[in-house]
Amino acid sequence: MEPSPSAPPPPATTSVSTSMVPEEQGVEEMTLTVKWSGKEYIVRVCGDDTVGELKRRICEVTTVLPKRQKLLYPKLASKLGDDSILLSQLPLKPSVKMTMIGTVEDEIFVDQVDSPEIVDDFELGQDEVVDIKDKDVNKMKLKRRVSQYKIKLLNPCREGKKLLVLDIDYTLFDHKSPAENPLELMRPYLHEFLSAVYAEYDIMIWSATSMKWVELKMEQLGVLGNRNYRITALLDHLAMISVQSDSLRTFDCKPLGLIWAQLPEFYNEKNTSMFDDLRRNFVMNPQNGLIIRPFRKAHLNRTSDQELLKLTQYLLAIAELHDLSSLDHRVWELYAEANTKKRRCS
């Protein structure tokens, strides 16, 4: 008998069994058999992955978002609730079975409204950044992600163009302020910005949210299918990896190496720039990241925010450079201003 349409479906229960085999460079690989909705799936993680990474892999095969998952196992319930704990720190044995309780998210806005707001962009020292980027364990995580996550192109890559990778929340859109129309939360000059830079850059959108929400938001803002520019690809939270700083903070980041590895004939560290309001998101490629001022309180700031106008000038100015990785994006405003003065004098 089908459930009443007025009542939400009960949380689905997933049984998980694991076996462990040695992986290259001594990293222990865990192969999990996941049973969900009457089907069995194979999920592969490693000992140096976090609980959060395990949930991300389960999300790939079940579509239950990580934050909707509750993993149950005797004496480990509290630890399985901490996404930052490494799987190698848990006493998991071969053939162990655990239970995942979770519900597939149908209402995308519900997913976003009750999600915790990330405000604290904790600072990482320069030595920590270099250490994270160069750690073999993180390089291995990136290698695994390249093999697990496949970029789906919405439009062809264009030969000779540079690449611009953009975040959504607080970069292009204020997702927390109330509004009757999503367009009221769109950052000013968004379409003018994308239209102008498209002449020199292919554009990808990378958000730390689900792909359904990324697609919905880009459609609502009129970004997908726009006649003045084309979006090359969309990436979501499943493309991210978790890393650990020297201060033992564990967090997710967006490794551009995934794009470079899958599309090497078009993009590399010399022709790619990433805009994000959180510095830690580009910790694996710090030379390519630019911290954009977060766009919050749209109802107050949408008449005065000119960040995208200024960044348009900057991107077009550096487009003529052969190697963008030598730039210091921290002083992008000074570079853009100097270039404007140079054009006026010429």
N, C-alpha and C positions, 0 to 999 in steps of 0.2 A: 504493500500500500504506500502510495507516495505521501510525503509529509505535507502538512497544510501549508499553502503558499504564504500565509501570514506569519508562520513561525520560522525562525532561522534554522538551517540544517544543523544537526548535532556535530560536534567536532569529530573529525575522522581520526582513527587510531592507526598508527603505523608501527609495525614490528621491524626492528633492525637487528640483523646479525652481522658480525664482523669476523674477518680472518685477516691475518697479518703476514705480509711477505716482505723480504728485504728489497729496498729500492736502491738506485744508483747512489753512490757516495755515502752509503750506510744509513740513509734516511728510511725509517720503517714505514712502509705503505700499508694502509688499512683498506681492505675491500669490504664494503658493507652491502648486504642484501636487504633492500628496503621493500616491505610489503605495504601497499597503500591502495585502497579502493579495489581490492581484488587482484591487483597486479604486483609483480615483483620487479624491482629495478636494482641496478648495480651502481653504487656510489663509491668513489675512490678518494681517499684523503691520506694525509701522511701525519706522522707523529709531530712534526713541527707546525702543523696547522692548528688553528684555534677551534674552540667550540663554535664560534661564530662562522668559521669557514665550513665546518661540518653542516651547519644549518643552511648555509648558502648552497652547498652541494645537494642537500635534500630538497631545497626549494627548486632547483633545476629540474628535478624529476617529478615532483609532486605539485608544483606551483603554489605551495603554502609558503607565504612570506616568512623569512627567518623570525621576525618579531611575533608572528602568530604561532610559532612552534614552542611546544613545551616537551622537553626530553625527560623521560622518567627512567630511573635505574636505581636499585637499592643502594642507599648510603651515598649516592652521588647527585641527588636531586639539586642541591644548592650549587654545586660546582657546575653542573650542566646548565645552570641558569646564568653563569658568568661567561659571556662570549669571548672574553680575553684569555681564558685559560687554555694552555696548549694541551692537545690530546695526549701528548707523551707524559703529561703530569697526572693523568688519570689512570687508575688501575684497571684498564680495559684488557680483557683476555680474549684470545682467539675464540670465535664462535659465540661471543657474548651477544645477548639480545637486549635491546632497549625499546622503549615505546615512545613514539612521538604523537602528541595530541595537538591537532591544529585544524583550522578551517580555511579553505580557499577563500581569498578575498575577492568578492564580487564588486563591491562598491569602492572605487578607487579613491574618491574624496575622503571616505572614512579612514582609509589607510593613511592619508596624509594629515588629516586634522588632528588625530590623536597621537601622532608620532612625536617623540620628544624633540624639542628644538635644540640644534647644536649651535651654541653661541661661543663657547670657550675655545678659541683657537690657540691651544697651549703652544708655547714657544719651544722650538727645538734649536739647540745650539748648532753652529756650523759643523763642528766635529761630529755631532750626532747625525746630521743629514748625510755627510759623506760616508759615515759608517753604515747607515741603513742602506744606502744605495749600493755599496760595495760588498755587503755581506753575502756570502755564498748561499746561505739559507734563503735569502730573499730572491736571489737570482734563480734558484731552483723553483721557488713558488711562482715566479713569473713564467718560467719555462713550462710548468704544468698548466698555468692558466692559458697560455698560448695554445696548448694542445686541447684544452677543454672548451674554450669559448671561441666561437666563430663569429666574426663581424659580418653582418648582413648589409650589403650595400643597397641603399635606396636609389642612388644615382652613381654613374661611373666616376672613378677617380680621373682627374684631368692631368695629363702629363705637363710638367713644368710649373705646376701650381704649388704654393706652400700650403701648409695645413694649419687650421685654427680649430682647437678643441675647446668647447664651451660648457661650463656648468649651467644648471638651470636655477635652482633655488638661491635667491638673493643675488644672483648674477644677471639673469634675464627676467626674473619674475619674483615678486614678493608673495610667497605662498602662505604667509601667516596672517596678513591683514585681512579684515572683512571687506567684502565687496559683493555687489549684486551681479556684476559682470566680470569674468576673468580678465578682460581687456583693461579694466581699471587697475589691475595689479601688474600689468606688463611694464617693463622698464622703458622710460621714454626713449624714442629714436631707435627702437629695436629693429624695425624693418629697414629703416634708412641705413643703419649700421651694417646689417647683413647684406643688403643690396650693394653697398659700396665696397666692402671687403671681398665680396664674392668674385670681383674682377681679378683678384690676385691669390685668393685662398680657397681651397676646398674647406668645407665646414662640417664638423662632427659635433654632436651633442652628447655629453657624457654626464649622467646623473647618478647619484647614490641611492636611487629609488628603483621601483620595479619598471620593467619595460612598458607595461600597460599604462602606467601613470605618465611616463615620458611621452608616449605616443598621444595620449589624450591631451596633455598640456600643450604640446607643440601644435596639435590640430586646433585647439581652442584659441591659441594665440595667432593662428594663421601662418605659422612657419612652414608646415608641411604643405607641399603643393603650391607654394608661392611662385608666381610667374617671374619675379625679378631675381630670384636666386634659387639654388637647389641645395638641399642638405645631403651630404654624402652618406652618412650613417648615424645611427643612434646606438649608444652603449648604455648599459644599466649597471646596477650594483653587482651583478654576477661577474662582471669583467674586472672587479677590483680584487686586490689581495690584502691580506692582513700582515702587518710588520710590527716589530717591537723596537722601541728606542732604548738607548742606554739606561734611561731612567725607568725602564721596565713598563712604560706605557705601551699598550697594544692598541692599534688603530688600523682602519682600512685606508687604502690610498688607491690612486688611479695611475697605474704604470703605463706610460706612453709606449714603452717597449712592446706591449701587446700589439699596438697598431703597427709599429715599425716592423715587427716580425712577420705579421700577416700580409702587409702591403709594402714590402721593401723596395719595390721598383718605383714607388711614388713618394714615400715619406720616410724621414729619418730625423735624427737629433738636430741636423743643421737647418731644416726647413719647417719645424713645427713649433707652435706656441700654444700654451694652454692658459685659459682664464678661469680662475676660481676664487671664491671669497675665503677659502680655507687653505692656508699654506701647506698643511700636512697632506693634502690630497695629491700634491705633485712632489712628494719627498723622494720618489725614485728617479725623478728627472728634474731636479731643482733649477737647472739652467734654462729650462724651457717654460717655467711657470711664471705667471704674472698674477699678483694678488689684486683683484678688482675690489673696489669699495662696495660693500654689501648694500643692496637696495632694499631697505626696510621702510615701514610706515608709508606705504605708497600713497595713501590719501593726503599726506602732508608733503611728500617729496616729489611727486610726479610732475609738478610744474617747474621744479628747479634742478632736478638731476640731469647733468650733462655728461656723465661718465662715458657713455657710448659714443657721443660726438667726439670727445677728445681721443678716445681709443681708436676711432676710425682714422684720425690723422696720423696717429702713431703707427698703426699697422700698415698703412699705405706708404709711410716714410721708410719703414724697414723692409718693405717687400722687395726693394731693389738690392738688398744685401744678399750675398751668397751664403753666409753662415750666420744664422740667428742665435746659435748656441753661445756665441762669444759676447752677446749683449748682456747687460745688467738690467733686467726688467724692473728692478726696484726704482730706477730713475727714469722711467718711461716718460713721465711728464716733462722733464727737462729736455729729453731728446726730442720730443714732439714740438716743444716750444722753440728749440734751437732750429729745427728743420723748417718751421713756419717762418721764422725770421730770415733764414737763408733764402727761401723762395721769394720773399718780399724784396730782398736786396738784389736778386738776380734779374 
